[in-house]
């Protein structure tokens, strides 16, 4: 069994149009305010979970199973948000719909069956889905300026998710370590992950 070397993120990568839209904003924030650390993950994405233990083999098997029975689905975003602190995170909130909650909750349950260290912020009761615009190299002052700069933008987006992916840290980047297309055929397919393999 291959042990995880460090934190691994379970994500959905965005479609090409949404990726271009996010990257345009991220590069504008770099140009105007020098904010570029968010680019350590070079793919805009929605993070479902992070884990600090378990095995890549079990994670890949779980995500492959989930992708095989879940169809593509849409997420909606609105506005801007900030996770406060000395280095605030600037993000676009994703609306928690019944479908998003169900998918996240069942994925959390399946991964928790073999990973003891799921990131605490990803528990279904407190998870706040979002698309990150700036993190790591921020300050409260710079984020307040960035909020004013982005204030006239429209963040009411509709994004179709068609994959699950694993991101693992390699040197100073978080890179893909497996991508699994969502291929279920029924629009409202019941998504239930088996936790026994």
ROLOBA-690437 format. One record per residue: residue in one letter; x, y, z of N, C-alpha, C, CB in turn. Coordinates in steps of 0.1 Angstrom, whole numbers, padded with zeros to 4 digits, always signed. Glycine has a CB too. Example, Ala and Ser with C-alpha at 12.3 -4.5 7.8 and 13.67 -1.06 7.14 Angstrom:
2
a+0132-0057+0078+0123-0045+0078+0132-0033+0078+0113-0045+0090
s+0128-0022+0071+0137-0011+0071+0129+0000+0079+0141-0006+0057
REM end
This chain:
197
x+0008-0012+0000+0000+0000+0000+0009+0012+0000-0010+0000+0012
x+0006+0022-0009+0013+0034-0010+0008+0045-0001+0014+0039-0025
x+0016+0049+0009+0011+0059+0018+0012+0073+0012+0019+0059+0031
x+0002+0082+0015+0003+0095+0010+0014+0103+0017-0011+0103+0013
x+0022+0110+0008+0034+0117+0014+0030+0130+0021+0043+0120+0002
x+0018+0136+0017+0014+0148+0023+0000+0151+0019+0023+0160+0019
x-0005+0163+0021-0019+0166+0019-0023+0163+0004-0022+0180+0022
x-0034+0157+0002-0039+0154-0011-0053+0161-0012-0040+0139-0014
x-0056+0167-0023-0069+0174-0025-0078+0166-0035-0068+0188-0030
x-0090+0164-0031-0100+0158-0040-0108+0169-0046-0109+0147-0033
x-0108+0171-0059-0114+0183-0065-0122+0180-0078-0102+0193-0069
x-0129+0190-0083-0134+0189-0096-0128+0201-0104-0150+0190-0097
x-0121+0198-0115-0115+0209-0123-0126+0215-0131-0104+0203-0133
x-0125+0228-0134-0135+0236-0141-0134+0233-0156-0134+0251-0138
x-0145+0236-0163-0145+0235-0177-0136+0246-0183-0160+0236-0183
x-0134+0245-0197-0124+0254-0203-0129+0268-0202-0123+0250-0218
x-0141+0271-0204-0146+0285-0204-0145+0291-0190-0161+0286-0208
x-0149+0283-0180-0148+0288-0166-0133+0289-0161-0155+0278-0156
x-0125+0280-0166-0110+0281-0163-0104+0293-0169-0103+0268-0169
x-0108+0297-0181-0103+0309-0187-0108+0321-0179-0107+0310-0202
x-0120+0321-0175-0126+0332-0167-0119+0334-0154-0141+0330-0165
x-0116+0323-0147-0109+0323-0134-0095+0328-0136-0109+0310-0128
x-0088+0322-0146-0074+0326-0148-0073+0341-0152-0068+0317-0159
x-0082+0346-0160-0082+0360-0163-0083+0369-0150-0094+0364-0172
x-0092+0365-0141-0092+0372-0128-0080+0371-0120-0104+0368-0120
x-0074+0359-0119-0062+0356-0111-0051+0364-0117-0059+0341-0111
x-0049+0364-0130-0038+0372-0136-0040+0387-0134-0037+0368-0151
x-0052+0391-0134-0054+0406-0132-0050+0409-0117-0069+0409-0134
x-0054+0400-0108-0050+0403-0094-0035+0402-0092-0057+0393-0085
x-0028+0394-0100-0014+0394-0099-0008+0407-0105-0008+0382-0107
x-0013+0411-0116-0008+0423-0122-0011+0436-0114-0015+0425-0136
x-0023+0437-0108-0026+0449-0100-0021+0449-0086-0041+0450-0100
x-0020+0437-0080-0017+0436-0065-0006+0426-0062-0029+0432-0057
x+0000+0420-0072+0011+0411-0069+0007+0398-0063+0021+0417-0060
x-0006+0394-0064-0011+0382-0057-0009+0370-0067-0026+0384-0053
x+0000+0361-0064+0002+0350-0073+0003+0336-0067+0014+0353-0081
x+0003+0335-0053+0005+0323-0047-0006+0313-0050+0006+0324-0032
x-0018+0317-0053-0029+0308-0056-0026+0300-0068-0042+0316-0059
x-0016+0305-0076-0012+0297-0088-0003+0285-0085-0005+0307-0098
x+0000+0283-0073+0007+0270-0069-0001+0258-0073+0011+0270-0054
x-0014+0260-0074-0023+0250-0080-0027+0256-0094-0036+0247-0071
x-0021+0251-0105-0023+0258-0118-0037+0256-0124-0013+0254-0127
x-0046+0248-0118-0059+0245-0124-0070+0251-0115-0061+0230-0126
x-0078+0260-0119-0089+0264-0111-0098+0252-0109-0098+0276-0119
x-0104+0252-0096-0111+0239-0092-0120+0242-0080-0100+0228-0089
x-0129+0233-0078-0137+0232-0066-0131+0221-0057-0152+0230-0069
x-0127+0224-0045-0122+0213-0036-0133+0207-0028-0111+0219-0026
x-0134+0194-0029-0144+0186-0022-0139+0182-0008-0149+0174-0029
x-0126+0178-0008-0120+0173+0005-0105+0174+0004-0124+0158+0007
x-0099+0175+0015-0084+0173+0016-0082+0162+0026-0076+0186+0020
x-0072+0154+0024-0068+0143+0033-0053+0143+0035-0073+0129+0027
x-0049+0139+0047-0035+0138+0051-0030+0124+0054-0033+0147+0063
x-0039+0114+0051-0034+0100+0053-0043+0091+0044-0036+0095+0068
x-0041+0078+0045-0048+0069+0036-0039+0064+0025-0060+0076+0029
x-0044+0061+0014-0036+0056+0003-0041+0062-0010-0035+0041+0002
x-0031+0065-0019-0035+0069-0033-0043+0059-0040-0023+0073-0041
x-0040+0046-0038-0047+0035-0045-0062+0035-0040-0041+0022-0042
x-0064+0036-0027-0078+0036-0023-0086+0049-0027-0079+0036-0007
x-0079+0060-0027-0085+0073-0032-0089+0072-0046-0076+0085-0029
x-0080+0067-0054-0082+0066-0069-0094+0056-0071-0070+0061-0076
x-0094+0045-0064-0105+0035-0065-0118+0041-0062-0102+0022-0057
x-0119+0049-0051-0131+0055-0046-0136+0066-0057-0129+0062-0033
x-0126+0074-0061-0130+0084-0071-0134+0078-0084-0119+0094-0073
x-0128+0067-0088-0131+0060-0101-0145+0055-0100-0122+0049-0104
x-0149+0049-0088-0162+0044-0086-0173+0055-0086-0163+0036-0072
x-0170+0066-0079-0179+0077-0078-0181+0083-0092-0174+0088-0069
x-0171+0085-0100-0172+0090-0113-0180+0081-0122-0158+0093-0119
x-0179+0068-0120-0186+0059-0129-0201+0059-0127-0181+0045-0127
x-0206+0063-0115-0220+0063-0112-0226+0076-0111-0223+0055-0100
x-0218+0087-0111-0224+0100-0110-0223+0108-0124-0217+0109-0099
x-0234+0114-0127-0234+0122-0140-0229+0136-0138-0248+0122-0146
x-0226+0143-0149-0222+0157-0148-0233+0165-0140-0220+0163-0162
x-0229+0175-0133-0239+0183-0127-0234+0198-0126-0243+0178-0113
x-0244+0207-0124-0241+0221-0125-0239+0227-0111-0252+0228-0132
x-0230+0236-0109-0229+0244-0097-0231+0258-0101-0215+0242-0090
x-0236+0266-0091-0238+0280-0093-0230+0288-0083-0253+0284-0092
x-0225+0300-0087-0217+0308-0079-0224+0322-0078-0202+0310-0084
x-0220+0329-0067-0225+0343-0066-0216+0351-0057-0240+0343-0060
x-0214+0363-0061-0207+0373-0052-0192+0369-0049-0213+0373-0039
x-0187+0376-0039-0173+0374-0035-0173+0371-0020-0164+0386-0038
x-0163+0364-0015-0162+0361-0001-0148+0362+0004-0168+0347+0002
x-0146+0363+0017-0133+0363+0023-0132+0354+0035-0129+0378+0027
x-0123+0345+0036-0120+0338+0049-0110+0347+0056-0114+0324+0046
x-0113+0353+0068-0104+0363+0074-0092+0356+0081-0112+0371+0084
x-0083+0365+0084-0071+0361+0091-0059+0370+0087-0068+0346+0088
x-0047+0367+0092-0035+0375+0088-0033+0374+0073-0023+0370+0095
x-0036+0363+0066-0035+0361+0052-0049+0357+0047-0024+0351+0048
x-0058+0366+0045-0072+0362+0041-0072+0355+0027-0080+0375+0041
x-0082+0347+0026-0085+0340+0013-0096+0348+0006-0088+0325+0015
x-0094+0352-0006-0104+0358-0014-0110+0348-0024-0098+0371-0022
x-0123+0347-0024-0129+0336-0032-0142+0339-0037-0130+0323-0023
x-0147+0331-0047-0161+0332-0052-0169+0321-0046-0161+0331-0068
x-0179+0324-0038-0187+0313-0032-0195+0304-0042-0197+0319-0022
x-0195+0291-0039-0204+0282-0046-0216+0279-0037-0196+0269-0049
x-0228+0280-0043-0240+0278-0036-0242+0263-0033-0252+0283-0044
x-0245+0261-0020-0247+0247-0015-0262+0243-0018-0244+0245+0000
x-0264+0236-0029-0277+0231-0033-0278+0217-0027-0279+0230-0049
x-0290+0211-0028-0292+0197-0023-0283+0187-0030-0307+0193-0025
x-0282+0189-0044-0273+0180-0051-0259+0181-0047-0275+0182-0066
x-0254+0193-0045-0240+0195-0041-0238+0190-0027-0236+0210-0041
x-0247+0192-0018-0246+0187-0005-0246+0171-0004-0257+0192+0004
x-0255+0165-0012-0255+0151-0013-0242+0145-0018-0267+0146-0021
x-0237+0150-0029-0225+0145-0035-0213+0147-0025-0222+0153-0048
x-0212+0158-0019-0201+0161-0010-0202+0152+0003-0201+0175-0005
x-0214+0150+0008-0216+0142+0020-0213+0128+0018-0230+0143+0025
x-0217+0122+0006-0214+0108+0004-0200+0106+0000-0223+0103-0008
x-0193+0115-0006-0179+0114-0009-0171+0115+0004-0174+0126-0019
x-0175+0124+0013-0169+0125+0026-0170+0112+0034-0175+0136+0034
x-0182+0106+0034-0184+0093+0041-0176+0082+0035-0199+0089+0040
x-0175+0081+0022-0167+0070+0016-0152+0072+0019-0169+0070+0001
x-0147+0084+0018-0132+0086+0020-0129+0085+0035-0128+0100+0015
x-0138+0089+0044-0136+0087+0058-0135+0073+0063-0147+0094+0066
x-0139+0063+0054-0139+0049+0058-0124+0044+0058-0147+0041+0049
x-0115+0051+0051-0101+0047+0051-0091+0058+0054-0098+0040+0038
x-0096+0070+0054-0087+0082+0057-0091+0088+0071-0087+0092+0046
x-0082+0088+0080-0085+0093+0094-0084+0108+0095-0077+0086+0104
x-0076+0114+0086-0073+0128+0087-0078+0136+0075-0058+0130+0088
x-0092+0137+0074-0098+0146+0064-0097+0160+0070-0113+0142+0061
x-0094+0170+0061-0093+0184+0066-0105+0188+0073-0090+0193+0054
x-0104+0194+0084-0115+0198+0093-0125+0207+0087-0110+0204+0106
x-0120+0216+0077-0129+0225+0071-0138+0219+0060-0121+0236+0065
x-0136+0206+0058-0144+0199+0047-0154+0190+0053-0134+0191+0038
x-0157+0191+0066-0168+0183+0072-0181+0188+0066-0167+0183+0088
x-0190+0179+0063-0203+0184+0057-0210+0195+0065-0212+0173+0055
x-0209+0195+0078-0216+0205+0086-0210+0219+0085-0216+0201+0100
x-0198+0221+0080-0192+0234+0080-0185+0238+0067-0182+0235+0091
x-0185+0228+0057-0178+0230+0044-0184+0242+0037-0179+0218+0036
x-0175+0251+0032-0180+0263+0024-0173+0262+0010-0176+0276+0031
x-0180+0256+0001-0175+0254-0013-0172+0268-0019-0184+0246-0021
x-0161+0268-0026-0156+0281-0032-0146+0279-0043-0151+0290-0021
x-0144+0289-0050-0133+0290-0061-0123+0300-0056-0139+0293-0075
x-0111+0297-0053-0101+0306-0048-0096+0315-0058-0090+0298-0041
x-0095+0328-0055-0089+0338-0063-0076+0343-0058-0098+0350-0064
x-0074+0343-0045-0061+0347-0039-0060+0341-0025-0060+0363-0038
x-0048+0336-0022-0045+0330-0009-0030+0330-0007-0051+0317-0008
x-0026+0329+0005-0012+0327+0009-0003+0339+0009-0006+0317-0001
x-0003+0347-0002+0005+0359-0002-0003+0372+0000+0013+0360-0015
x-0014+0371+0007-0024+0382+0009-0021+0389+0022-0038+0377+0008
x-0028+0400+0024-0029+0407+0037-0043+0413+0037-0017+0418+0038
x-0048+0417+0049-0061+0423+0050-0062+0436+0041-0064+0426+0064
x-0051+0443+0041-0051+0456+0033-0052+0453+0018-0039+0464+0036
x-0044+0444+0013-0044+0441-0001-0058+0434-0005-0033+0431-0005
x-0063+0425+0003-0076+0419-0001-0087+0429-0001-0079+0408+0009
x-0087+0439+0008-0097+0450+0008-0096+0457-0005-0096+0459+0020
x-0084+0460-0010-0082+0467-0022-0087+0459-0034-0068+0471-0024
x-0084+0446-0033-0088+0436-0044-0103+0435-0045-0082+0423-0042
x-0110+0436-0033-0125+0435-0033-0130+0448-0040-0130+0435-0018
x-0125+0459-0037-0129+0471-0044-0127+0470-0059-0122+0484-0038
x-0116+0465-0063-0112+0464-0077-0122+0454-0084-0098+0458-0078
x-0126+0444-0077-0135+0434-0084-0150+0437-0082-0132+0420-0079
x-0153+0447-0075-0167+0450-0070-0177+0451-0082-0167+0463-0062
x-0173+0455-0093-0182+0457-0104-0184+0445-0113-0178+0469-0113
x-0177+0434-0110-0177+0422-0118-0190+0414-0114-0165+0413-0115
x-0195+0406-0123-0206+0397-0121-0201+0383-0118-0216+0397-0133
x-0204+0378-0107-0200+0365-0103-0211+0355-0102-0192+0365-0090
x-0222+0358-0109-0233+0348-0109-0231+0339-0121-0247+0355-0111
x-0223+0328-0118-0219+0319-0129-0226+0306-0128-0203+0317-0128
x-0227+0299-0139-0232+0285-0139-0222+0276-0146-0246+0284-0147
x-0217+0267-0138-0205+0259-0142-0209+0244-0142-0193+0261-0133
x-0207+0237-0153-0209+0222-0153-0196+0215-0149-0214+0218-0167
x-0198+0207-0139-0186+0198-0135-0188+0185-0141-0186+0197-0119
x-0176+0180-0147-0177+0167-0154-0166+0158-0150-0176+0169-0169
x-0160+0160-0138-0148+0152-0134-0146+0153-0119-0136+0156-0141
x-0139+0143-0114-0132+0143-0101-0117+0142-0104-0137+0132-0092
x-0109+0148-0096-0094+0147-0098-0087+0147-0084-0089+0158-0107
x-0075+0142-0084-0066+0142-0072-0055+0152-0075-0061+0128-0069
x-0052+0161-0066-0041+0170-0067-0031+0166-0056-0045+0185-0066
x-0019+0164-0059-0008+0161-0049+0003+0171-0051-0003+0147-0051
x+0010+0174-0040+0021+0184-0040+0034+0178-0046+0024+0189-0026
x+0039+0184-0056+0052+0181-0062+0061+0193-0062+0050+0174-0076
x+0071+0193-0054+0080+0205-0052+0071+0216-0047+0087+0209-0065
x+0069+0227-0055+0061+0238-0050+0048+0240-0057+0069+0251-0051
x+0043+0229-0063+0030+0230-0070+0021+0218-0066+0033+0229-0086
x+0008+0220-0067-0002+0210-0066-0006+0206-0080-0014+0214-0057
x-0003+0193-0084-0005+0189-0097-0014+0177-0098+0008+0185-0104
x-0020+0174-0109-0029+0163-0111-0022+0150-0109-0036+0164-0124
x-0029+0141-0101-0024+0127-0099-0036+0118-0102-0018+0125-0085
x-0043+0120-0112-0054+0112-0116-0067+0121-0118-0057+0102-0105
x-0074+0118-0130-0086+0125-0133-0096+0115-0137-0083+0136-0144
x-0109+0117-0133-0119+0107-0135-0131+0113-0140-0122+0099-0121
x-0135+0111-0153-0147+0118-0159-0160+0113-0152-0148+0115-0174
x-0169+0122-0149-0182+0118-0144-0190+0113-0156-0190+0130-0137
x-0194+0100-0156-0199+0093-0168-0213+0087-0166-0190+0083-0173
x-0219+0089-0154-0232+0084-0151-0242+0090-0162-0237+0088-0137
x-0253+0082-0165-0261+0086-0176-0275+0092-0172-0264+0074-0185
x-0279+0090-0159-0292+0095-0155-0290+0109-0149-0299+0085-0145
x-0298+0118-0152-0296+0132-0147-0297+0133-0132-0307+0141-0154
x-0306+0125-0126-0308+0125-0112-0304+0112-0106-0322+0129-0108
x-0293+0106-0111-0289+0093-0107-0286+0093-0092-0277+0088-0114
x-0291+0082-0085-0288+0081-0071-0273+0078-0069-0297+0070-0064
x-0266+0087-0062-0252+0085-0060-0250+0079-0046-0244+0098-0062
x-0246+0067-0046-0243+0061-0033-0230+0053-0034-0254+0051-0028
x-0220+0058-0027-0207+0051-0028-0206+0039-0018-0196+0061-0024
x-0201+0028-0023-0199+0017-0014-0185+0020-0008-0198+0004-0022
x-0184+0017+0005-0172+0019+0012-0164+0006+0014-0174+0025+0026
x-0169-0005+0007-0162-0018+0008-0157-0021-0006-0171-0029+0013
x-0144-0024-0007-0138-0028-0020-0131-0041-0019-0129-0018-0026
REM end
